[in-house]
Amino acid sequence: MRDPALTFIVILVIGIAAGLLFDRFAGPSWLARQFAGSNRGIITSALVGIAGALMGYHIAVLLALGTGLVMAVVAAALGAAVVLFAWRMTK
């Protein structure tokens, strides 16, 4: 990807989507949030997903794993998944 703005937007969208999907499917249930008072919300999950997507993309660039949109999407998605999983394990 040659355009840095497009790369940044793609990484943001992937990070937000990963965070929202994580919060929806792997986060605490609605009932658990009501009783336990979980303070990890949708916004926090989206921000952690963005951080993971940025980390995954930049690690892939540093390791020269490839160029183009496919590499950016795969690296960002893997980075977001790993960071979101690690974030959940710290709870």
Backbone as a ProteinNet text record, in pm:
[ID]
protein_1_A
[PRIMARY]
MRDPALTFIVILVIGIAAGLLFDRFAGPSWLARQFAGSNRGIITSALVGIAGALMGYHIAVLLALGTGLVMAVVAAALGAAVVLFAWRMTK
[TERTIARY]
85.5	0	89.7	68.2	152.6	96.9	-32.8	-94.4	-100.6	-27.3	-26.8	-163.5	-239.2	-371.3	-465.3	-462.8	-547.4	-505.1	-375.9	-325.8	-372.6	-362.5	-405.4	-554.6	-634.9	-780.2	-815.1	-749.1	-774.7	-739.4	-626.6	-585.2	-683.2	-728.5	-827.6	-956.5	-1005.2	-1130.7	-1116.7	-1004.7	-982.4	-973.5	-903.4	-892.3	-1025.9	-1103.9	-1236.1	-1326.4	-1326.7	-1410.9	-1369.7	-1240.3	-1193.2	-1233.2	-1220.6	-1259.4	-1407.9	-1489.1	-1633.9	-1675.3	-1615.9	-1646.7	-1600.3	-1485.4	-1435.6	-1530.3	-1573.7	-1663	-1796.2	-1841.8	-1971.6	-1967.2	-1861.6	-1859.6	-1769.7	-1662.8	-1569.6	-1566.1	-1635.8	-1637.5	-1731.5	-1738.6	-1830.2	-1975.2	-2057.4	-2198.1	-2267.1	-2383.5	-2458.9	-2486.9	-2525.3	-2557.4	-2433.7	-2320.7	-2196.5	-2158.8	-2180.3	-2148.8	-2239.4	-2363	-2456.2	-2417.3	-2375.3	-2342.1	-2198.4	-2106	-1965.2	-1922.9	-2000.7	-1965.9	-1842	-1833.2	-1715.9	-1703.3	-1583.4	-1562.2	-1500.8	-1485.7	-1432.5	-1549.1	-1559.8	-1672.5	-1636	-1731.8	-1715.8	-1603.7	-1599.6	-1497	-1358	-1342.8	-1213.9	-1171.3	-1264.4	-1231.6	-1190.1	-1258.5	-1222.4	-1083.9	-1051.9	-919.8	-808.7	-833.6	-734.4	-718.5	-828.8	-821.2	-739.7	-757.1	-678.7	-530.3	-500	-359.5	-298.2	-373	-323.5	-305.4	-399.3	-388.9	-266.3	-242.5	-123.8	4.7	7.2	125.7	149.1	43.3	56.8	105.8	50.9	92.7	239.2	278.3	415.5	517.5	482.2	572.1	588.2	478.7	487.5	574.2	564	647.2	793.4	821.4	959.9	1022.2	941.3	992.4	990.3	941.3	933.2	858.6	740.3	660	587.4	587.8	522.1	469.6	413	355.5	215.9	141.1	8.9	-103	-222	-341.7	-361.8	-334.1	-355.1	-266.8	-141.2	-49.6	-96.3	-140.2	-184.9	-306.4	-400.2	-522.6	-491.9	-414.7	-383.6	-301.4	-199.6	-114.7	-193.1	-275.9	-355.7	-456.2	-520.3	-618.2	-551.2	-437.3	-366.2	-315.8	-263.9	-217	-329.3	-443.3	-558	-606.8	-611.9	-658.4	-565.4	-435.7	-339.4	-347.1	-351.4	-355.7	-489	-599.5	-728.6	-732	-675.3	-670.6	-584.4	-468.5	-380.8	-447.4	-518.9	-589.8	-696.1	-765	-868.1	-805.1	-689.2	-624.3	-574.1	-553.8	-506.2	-616.2	-736.4	-850.4	-851.9
-117.4	0	123.2	207.9	325.8	446.3	453.6	570.8	551.4	630.3	613.2	640.1	733.5	763.5	644.4	581.1	464.4	348.5	329	224.6	248.2	371.2	405.8	381.7	419.9	400.4	252.1	173.3	29	-32.9	6	-48.3	-6.5	118.6	163.2	83.4	64.1	-9.5	-153.6	-216.6	-354.8	-361.5	-268.4	-266.8	-244	-151	-124.9	-245.5	-304.2	-421.9	-537.9	-560.3	-668.8	-643	-519	-485.7	-503.5	-461.7	-477.1	-623.7	-700.7	-843.8	-913.7	-876.2	-933.6	-904.2	-779.3	-741.1	-813.9	-834.1	-898.7	-1047.7	-1116.3	-1262.3	-1318.5	-1251.4	-1308.1	-1231.1	-1120	-1041.9	-1102.8	-1042.9	-1094.8	-1079.6	-1169.6	-1165.2	-1044.8	-1015.8	-902	-921.7	-1042.4	-1070.7	-1056.5	-1104.7	-1091.6	-945.2	-865.3	-722.4	-653.5	-696.5	-634.2	-664.6	-787.6	-825.9	-791.3	-812	-790.3	-645.8	-571.3	-432.2	-417.7	-496.5	-490.5	-351.7	-295.5	-160.7	-161.2	-276.9	-286.8	-279.2	-169.4	-149.9	-159.7	-123.3	-130.6	-38.6	82	177.8	126.1	68.7	16.5	-99.2	-188.3	-300.2	-250.9	-149.1	-93.5	-30.2	39.5	101.9	-1.6	-106.9	-214.4	-284.4	-301.9	-360.8	-274.6	-143.9	-52.5	-62.6	-66.3	-78.2	-208.2	-316	-444	-444.8	-383.8	-376.9	-296.3	-185.2	-104.8	-182	-251	-329.5	-441.6	-513.1	-622.5	-575.1	-465	-410.8	-368.6	-297.8	-247.7	-360.2	-462.5	-577.7	-646.5	-660.1	-722	-638.4	-506.8	-419.9	-432.1	-435	-447.4	-580.5	-686.2	-817.2	-836.7	-737.6	-741.6	-865	-887.1	-1003.6	-987.2	-871.1	-849.7	-708.1	-676.9	-544.5	-561.1	-457.7	-458.9	-466.8	-464.3	-461.4	-591.2	-703.7	-832.7	-845.9	-809.7	-816.7	-724.9	-605.4	-510.5	-563.5	-620.2	-671.2	-790.5	-885.1	-1005.2	-970.1	-888.4	-851.8	-772.8	-681.3	-602.2	-690	-782	-869.9	-962.6	-1019	-1106.3	-1029.6	-910.9	-829.3	-791.9	-754.4	-719.1	-839.6	-955.7	-1076	-1113.7	-1106.4	-1143.3	-1047.1	-918.8	-820.1	-828.5	-846.7	-859.7	-985.4	-1095.1	-1217.5	-1198.1	-1136.2	-1110.3	-1016.1	-918.1	-823.1	-894.4	-988.5	-1063	-1151.8	-1208.5	-1297.8	-1222.2	-1091.7	-1014.8	-983.7	-1008.8	-976.3	-1057.7
0	0	0	-95.5	-109.4	-34.6	-20.2	42.3	194.2	270.9	415.7	479.8	425	481.7	465.8	349.3	326.2	416.2	432.2	521.4	664.2	709.3	844.6	863.6	766.9	776	777.4	692.9	690.8	825.2	882.2	1011.6	1121.4	1118.6	1216.8	1207.1	1086.4	1067.1	1115	1083	1127.6	1279.3	1341.1	1486.4	1555.6	1503.5	1562.5	1546.1	1426.4	1402.2	1491.9	1506.7	1593.2	1738.5	1783.5	1920.3	1944.7	1849.7	1864.3	1859.9	1769	1763.6	1890.2	1941	2064.8	2180.4	2189.7	2298.7	2287.6	2166.5	2144.6	2172.8	2125.3	2132.5	2241.5	2278.8	2376.2	2507.1	2513.6	2635.8	2738.7	2853.8	2956.1	2911.7	2957.5	2919.1	2983.3	2935	2987.2	3135.4	3173.2	3313.3	3401.7	3354.1	3431.9	3447.8	3344.6	3356.3	3457.1	3466.9	3560.3	3705.1	3731.6	3868.1	3906.3	3816.6	3848.8	3826.6	3750.8	3725.2	3640.3	3535.8	3448.2	3388.2	3395.8	3344.7	3205.7	3145.9	3009.8	2912.9	2846.4	2758.4	2612.1	2531.1	2386.4	2340.2	2394.9	2353.8	2388.4	2506.2	2547.8	2458.8	2426.3	2337.9	2200.1	2149.9	2018.9	2022.3	2129.4	2140.3	2153.6	2227.7	2239.1	2104.5	2031.6	1898.3	1802.6	1809.8	1726.1	1760.6	1889.7	1931.5	1879.6	1889.3	1839.3	1688.9	1617.7	1472.3	1430.2	1497.7	1467	1496.6	1609	1644.2	1543.4	1508.5	1412.6	1277.6	1229.4	1100.4	1103.4	1207.3	1212.2	1232.8	1305.5	1319.3	1184.6	1109.5	976.8	882.6	892.3	808	848.7	977.9	1024.4	982	980.2	940.3	789.7	715.9	568.8	521.1	577.3	540.9	408.1	353	224.8	217	103.1	84.1	27.3	34.1	-25.5	76.3	24.4	107.4	184.4	121.2	186.8	309.9	297.2	411.5	522.8	487.6	588.6	663.6	590.8	653.2	743.2	693.1	771.3	894.3	878.8	992.4	1096.2	1052.3	1146.2	1219.7	1148.9	1213.3	1314	1278.2	1372.2	1493.7	1469.8	1581.6	1676.2	1620.3	1704	1783.2	1718.8	1788	1902.9	1878.6	1982.6	2100.9	2073.5	2181.7	2257.4	2187.1	2255.4	2342.4	2292.5	2371.9	2496.4	2479.4	2593.9	2693.4	2642.7	2728.5	2810.9	2749.5	2822.7	2929.7	2900.7	2997	3120.2	3108.2	3223.2	3322.3	3286.6	3374.1	3497.7
[MASK]
+++++++++++++++++++++++++++++++++++++++++++++++++++++++++++++++++++++++++++++++++++++++++++

